[in-house]
Amino acid sequence: MPNQPINLPPQLAPLREGQISEAAYVLGRAFQQDGMFTYVFPNEMARARHVPVIMKSGIRYGFTYGQATVTQGVIHGVAVTAVRGRQGATTAKPGWTYKLRQLMTRLKYGRESWRRYQLASAAIRELHVRNISGPHWYLLLLGVSPQKQGTGLGGVLLKELLDRADRDNLAVYLDTFKRDNLSFYQKYGFEVKQQLSIDGGKAMAWAMVRLSKRT
Ligand SMILES: CC(C)(COP(=O)(O)OP(=O)(O)OC[C@H]1O[C@@H](n2cnc3c(N)ncnc32)[C@H](O)[C@@H]1OP(=O)(O)O)[C@@H](O)C(=O)NCCC(=O)NCCS
């Protein structure tokens, strides 16, 4: 069953299906200055249009195959995780609808943004394969509304999923395209495993891992 309720601190709640668009809007705004999206969509209007749509499919994936958690009430923060590498863990199988969606997306983005999106996606896959093996939580998305950033919500969301990973004795993996985020994650026990330059340095991505406290 997607997005099963878990024991959460009082500030947080499991995302409900009817909230997916609201959560995508919040993440869409949070990620406007992210290094991946300023690289893929240098044009601000294109970025504002496309990022929430990308966020929506990430949230839907996590909602179905992992866990999506939001702040209580009006959504100001969202965390989306999926379990990777565990026996029996479900992965989406690309069928013809997926391929058709890819084609439509390619047309919407235009040639250069599509090329950049493919390069960034390949970097995400490469970092993931190279830097962690075995069962782990993959932090797909973490974001807080710009006007609420720096007020502790990101920390609450992150701490909850780290506690959950410790209970399950699982490492947590993430990638980020924003250098400023490294110190935020390091504070919570993540280590930088690799830094990758994309497209001749037009973008940078980092792989980070936090081992379970129980190992
Ligand atoms: C990164 C992010 C999730 C942190 O959430 P937050 O609620 O702003 O973080 P908190 O208030 O719990 O913690 C703030 C700490 O993070 C650091 N930080 C990182 N990015 C920050 C930002 N954009 N605004 C404010 N603080 C930020 C601060 O230095 C601060 O450190 P301090 O406690 O030592 O002063 C949030 O800033 C965000 O949504 N950023 C844009 C999207 C993004 O990059 N997400 C992560 C992708 S991997």
The ligand as an SDF file (V2000), in Angstrom:
LIG
                    3D

 48 50  0  0  0  0  0  0  0  0999 V2000
   18.4190   22.5530    2.2600 C   0  0  0  0  0  0  0  0  0  0  0  0
   17.0760   22.7640    2.9650 C   0  0  0  0  0  0  0  0  0  0  0  0
   16.1850   21.5410    2.7720 C   0  0  0  0  0  0  0  0  0  0  0  0
   17.3630   22.9540    4.4520 C   0  0  0  0  0  0  0  0  0  0  0  0
   16.1370   23.1420    5.1100 O   0  0  0  0  0  0  0  0  0  0  0  0
   15.9600   24.3840    6.1220 P   0  0  0  0  0  0  0  0  0  0  0  0
   14.6370   24.2550    6.7580 O   0  0  0  0  0  0  0  0  0  0  0  0
   16.2510   25.6270    5.3810 O   0  0  0  0  0  0  0  0  0  0  0  0
   17.1500   24.0320    7.1210 O   0  0  0  0  0  0  0  0  0  0  0  0
   17.1780   24.2350    8.7010 P   0  0  0  0  0  0  0  0  0  0  0  0
   16.4950   25.5000    9.0800 O   0  0  0  0  0  0  0  0  0  0  0  0
   16.7730   22.9810    9.3790 O   0  0  0  0  0  0  0  0  0  0  0  0
   18.7590   24.3700    8.8920 O   0  0  0  0  0  0  0  0  0  0  0  0
   19.3750   25.5140    8.4020 C   0  0  0  0  0  0  0  0  0  0  0  0
   20.8260   25.2020    8.2240 C   0  0  0  0  0  0  0  0  0  0  0  0
   21.0170   24.7760    6.8860 O   0  0  0  0  0  0  0  0  0  0  0  0
   21.8760   25.6720    6.2120 C   0  0  0  0  0  0  0  0  0  0  0  0
   21.2010   26.0120    4.9440 N   0  0  0  0  0  0  0  0  0  0  0  0
   21.4480   25.3880    3.7890 C   0  0  0  0  0  0  0  0  0  0  0  0
   20.7240   25.9350    2.8210 N   0  0  0  0  0  0  0  0  0  0  0  0
   20.0040   26.9480    3.3740 C   0  0  0  0  0  0  0  0  0  0  0  0
   19.0790   27.9120    2.8640 C   0  0  0  0  0  0  0  0  0  0  0  0
   18.7800   27.9970    1.5710 N   0  0  0  0  0  0  0  0  0  0  0  0
   18.4780   28.7640    3.7270 N   0  0  0  0  0  0  0  0  0  0  0  0
   18.7900   28.7270    5.0290 C   0  0  0  0  0  0  0  0  0  0  0  0
   19.6700   27.8550    5.5550 N   0  0  0  0  0  0  0  0  0  0  0  0
   20.2870   26.9770    4.7390 C   0  0  0  0  0  0  0  0  0  0  0  0
   22.0830   26.8800    7.0760 C   0  0  0  0  0  0  0  0  0  0  0  0
   23.4530   27.2100    6.9990 O   0  0  0  0  0  0  0  0  0  0  0  0
   21.6770   26.4140    8.4580 C   0  0  0  0  0  0  0  0  0  0  0  0
   22.7960   26.0150    9.1550 O   0  0  0  0  0  0  0  0  0  0  0  0
   22.9650   26.4110   10.7210 P   0  0  0  0  0  0  0  0  0  0  0  0
   21.8650   25.6890   11.4260 O   0  0  0  0  0  0  0  0  0  0  0  0
   24.3220   25.8970   11.0530 O   0  0  0  0  0  0  0  0  0  0  0  0
   22.8210   27.8990   10.7600 O   0  0  0  0  0  0  0  0  0  0  0  0
   16.3340   24.0330    2.4470 C   0  0  0  0  0  0  0  0  0  0  0  0
   17.1380   25.1620    2.6740 O   0  0  0  0  0  0  0  0  0  0  0  0
   15.9110   23.9580    0.9890 C   0  0  0  0  0  0  0  0  0  0  0  0
   14.7830   23.5880    0.6830 O   0  0  0  0  0  0  0  0  0  0  0  0
   16.7990   24.3530    0.0600 N   0  0  0  0  0  0  0  0  0  0  0  0
   16.4780   24.3790   -1.3730 C   0  0  0  0  0  0  0  0  0  0  0  0
   16.2590   22.9840   -1.9340 C   0  0  0  0  0  0  0  0  0  0  0  0
   17.4460   22.0830   -1.6900 C   0  0  0  0  0  0  0  0  0  0  0  0
   18.5790   22.4290   -2.0130 O   0  0  0  0  0  0  0  0  0  0  0  0
   17.1830   20.9000   -1.1200 N   0  0  0  0  0  0  0  0  0  0  0  0
   18.1950   19.8930   -0.8480 C   0  0  0  0  0  0  0  0  0  0  0  0
   18.4870   19.1460   -2.0880 C   0  0  0  0  0  0  0  0  0  0  0  0
   19.6420   17.8540   -1.8390 S   0  0  0  0  0  0  0  0  0  0  0  0
  1  2  1  0
  2  3  1  0
  2  4  1  0
  2 36  1  0
  4  5  1  0
  5  6  1  0
  6  7  2  0
  6  8  1  0
  6  9  1  0
  9 10  1  0
 10 11  2  0
 10 12  1  0
 10 13  1  0
 13 14  1  0
 14 15  1  0
 15 16  1  0
 15 30  1  0
 16 17  1  0
 17 18  1  0
 17 28  1  0
 18 19  1  0
 18 27  1  0
 19 20  2  0
 20 21  1  0
 21 22  1  0
 21 27  2  0
 22 23  1  0
 22 24  2  0
 24 25  1  0
 25 26  2  0
 26 27  1  0
 28 29  1  0
 28 30  1  0
 30 31  1  0
 31 32  1  0
 32 33  2  0
 32 34  1  0
 32 35  1  0
 36 37  1  0
 36 38  1  0
 38 39  2  0
 38 40  1  0
 40 41  1  0
 41 42  1  0
 42 43  1  0
 43 44  2  0
 43 45  1  0
 45 46  1  0
 46 47  1  0
 47 48  1  0
M  END
$$$$
